[in-house]
Amino acid sequence: MNVKIKKDLAYRRIAGEVFVVDAARAEMHELNGPAALIWEGLAAGKTEKALLAAVTEEFEVGEKTAAADLRNFLKELLAAKLIEGI
Protein backbone atom coordinates (compact mmCIF):
# COMPACT_ATOMS: atom_id res chain seq x y z
CA MET A 1 0.00 0.00 0.00
CA ASN A 2 1.37 3.35 -0.95
CA VAL A 3 -1.16 5.96 0.11
CA LYS A 4 -0.71 9.42 1.46
CA ILE A 5 -2.94 12.14 2.72
CA LYS A 6 -3.52 14.82 0.10
CA LYS A 7 -1.78 18.13 0.59
CA ASP A 8 -3.65 21.14 1.91
CA LEU A 9 -5.89 19.17 4.28
CA ALA A 10 -6.03 20.13 7.93
CA TYR A 11 -7.04 17.80 10.74
CA ARG A 12 -7.37 17.95 14.48
CA ARG A 13 -8.39 15.52 17.23
CA ILE A 14 -11.09 16.93 19.47
CA ALA A 15 -12.72 14.88 22.24
CA GLY A 16 -11.71 11.53 20.74
CA GLU A 17 -12.77 12.36 17.18
CA VAL A 18 -10.72 13.55 14.25
CA PHE A 19 -12.03 16.36 12.08
CA VAL A 20 -10.56 16.66 8.58
CA VAL A 21 -11.03 19.95 6.76
CA ASP A 22 -10.73 20.23 3.01
CA ALA A 23 -10.92 24.02 2.63
CA ALA A 24 -10.53 23.93 -1.17
CA ARG A 25 -13.69 21.84 -1.47
CA ALA A 26 -15.44 23.47 1.52
CA GLU A 27 -15.88 20.09 3.22
CA MET A 28 -15.37 18.77 6.72
CA HIS A 29 -15.24 15.09 7.61
CA GLU A 30 -15.69 13.66 11.10
CA LEU A 31 -13.82 10.46 11.91
CA ASN A 32 -14.18 8.46 15.09
CA GLY A 33 -13.03 5.10 16.43
CA PRO A 34 -11.01 3.03 13.97
CA ALA A 35 -11.31 5.70 11.26
CA ALA A 36 -9.57 8.28 13.47
CA LEU A 37 -6.86 5.79 14.40
CA ILE A 38 -6.23 4.95 10.74
CA TRP A 39 -6.18 8.62 9.69
CA GLU A 40 -3.62 9.53 12.34
CA GLY A 41 -1.57 6.48 11.35
CA LEU A 42 -1.59 7.61 7.72
CA ALA A 43 -0.55 11.10 8.83
CA ALA A 44 2.36 9.55 10.72
CA GLY A 45 3.42 7.56 7.64
CA LYS A 46 2.57 4.12 9.04
CA THR A 47 2.50 1.11 6.73
CA GLU A 48 -0.59 -0.97 6.06
CA LYS A 49 0.85 -3.68 8.31
CA ALA A 50 1.33 -1.20 11.16
CA LEU A 51 -2.16 0.24 10.68
CA LEU A 52 -3.63 -3.27 10.74
CA ALA A 53 -1.75 -4.12 13.95
CA ALA A 54 -2.94 -0.90 15.60
CA VAL A 55 -6.59 -1.55 14.69
CA THR A 56 -6.56 -5.18 15.85
CA GLU A 57 -4.87 -4.25 19.12
CA GLU A 58 -6.94 -1.17 19.94
CA PHE A 59 -10.35 -2.60 19.00
CA GLU A 60 -9.81 -6.31 19.71
CA VAL A 61 -10.98 -7.44 16.29
CA GLY A 62 -9.68 -10.32 14.21
CA GLU A 63 -7.00 -9.65 11.62
CA LYS A 64 -9.14 -10.81 8.69
CA THR A 65 -12.02 -8.51 9.64
CA ALA A 66 -9.67 -5.61 10.37
CA ALA A 67 -7.89 -6.05 7.02
CA ALA A 68 -11.18 -5.93 5.11
CA ASP A 69 -12.37 -2.91 7.09
CA LEU A 70 -9.05 -1.13 6.54
CA ARG A 71 -9.22 -1.70 2.77
CA ASN A 72 -12.82 -0.49 2.63
CA PHE A 73 -12.04 2.63 4.62
CA LEU A 74 -9.06 3.46 2.40
CA LYS A 75 -11.35 3.14 -0.62
CA GLU A 76 -13.80 5.55 1.05
CA LEU A 77 -11.00 8.04 1.71
CA LEU A 78 -9.90 7.76 -1.91
CA ALA A 79 -13.46 8.31 -3.16
CA ALA A 80 -13.74 11.37 -0.90
CA LYS A 81 -10.47 12.63 -2.43
CA LEU A 82 -8.74 12.79 0.96
CA ILE A 83 -5.90 10.42 0.06
CA GLU A 84 -4.08 9.51 -3.10
CA GLY A 85 -2.41 6.39 -4.44
CA ILE A 86 -3.97 3.02 -3.57
HUUR-V956780 format. One record per residue. N is the residue number from 0. RES is the residue in three letters. D_FIRST is the distance of its C-alpha to the first C-alpha in Angstrom with 1 decimal. Layout:
# HUUR-V956780
n = [N | N]
res = [RES | RES]
d_first = [D_FIRST | D_FIRST]
This chain:
# HUUR-V956780
n = [0 | 1 | 2 | 3 | 4 | 5 | 6 | 7 | 8 | 9 | 10 | 11 | 12 | 13 | 14 | 15 | 16 | 17 | 18 | 19 | 20 | 21 | 22 | 23 | 24 | 25 | 26 | 27 | 28 | 29 | 30 | 31 | 32 | 33 | 34 | 35 | 36 | 37 | 38 | 39 | 40 | 41 | 42 | 43 | 44 | 45 | 46 | 47 | 48 | 49 | 50 | 51 | 52 | 53 | 54 | 55 | 56 | 57 | 58 | 59 | 60 | 61 | 62 | 63 | 64 | 65 | 66 | 67 | 68 | 69 | 70 | 71 | 72 | 73 | 74 | 75 | 76 | 77 | 78 | 79 | 80 | 81 | 82 | 83 | 84 | 85]
res = [MET | ASN | VAL | LYS | ILE | LYS | LYS | ASP | LEU | ALA | TYR | ARG | ARG | ILE | ALA | GLY | GLU | VAL | PHE | VAL | VAL | ASP | ALA | ALA | ARG | ALA | GLU | MET | HIS | GLU | LEU | ASN | GLY | PRO | ALA | ALA | LEU | ILE | TRP | GLU | GLY | LEU | ALA | ALA | GLY | LYS | THR | GLU | LYS | ALA | LEU | LEU | ALA | ALA | VAL | THR | GLU | GLU | PHE | GLU | VAL | GLY | GLU | LYS | THR | ALA | ALA | ALA | ASP | LEU | ARG | ASN | PHE | LEU | LYS | GLU | LEU | LEU | ALA | ALA | LYS | LEU | ILE | GLU | GLY | ILE]
d_first = [0.0 | 3.7 | 6.1 | 9.6 | 12.8 | 15.2 | 18.2 | 21.5 | 20.5 | 22.5 | 21.9 | 24.2 | 24.7 | 28.1 | 29.6 | 26.5 | 24.7 | 22.4 | 23.6 | 21.5 | 23.8 | 23.1 | 26.5 | 26.2 | 25.8 | 28.1 | 25.8 | 25.2 | 22.8 | 23.6 | 21.0 | 22.4 | 21.6 | 18.0 | 16.9 | 18.5 | 17.0 | 13.4 | 14.4 | 16.0 | 13.2 | 11.0 | 14.2 | 14.5 | 11.3 | 10.3 | 7.3 | 6.2 | 9.1 | 11.3 | 10.9 | 11.8 | 14.6 | 15.9 | 16.2 | 17.9 | 20.2 | 21.1 | 21.8 | 22.9 | 21.0 | 20.1 | 16.7 | 16.6 | 17.6 | 15.3 | 12.2 | 13.7 | 14.6 | 11.2 | 9.8 | 13.1 | 13.2 | 10.0 | 11.8 | 14.9 | 13.7 | 12.7 | 16.1 | 17.9 | 16.6 | 15.5 | 12.0 | 10.8 | 8.1 | 6.1]
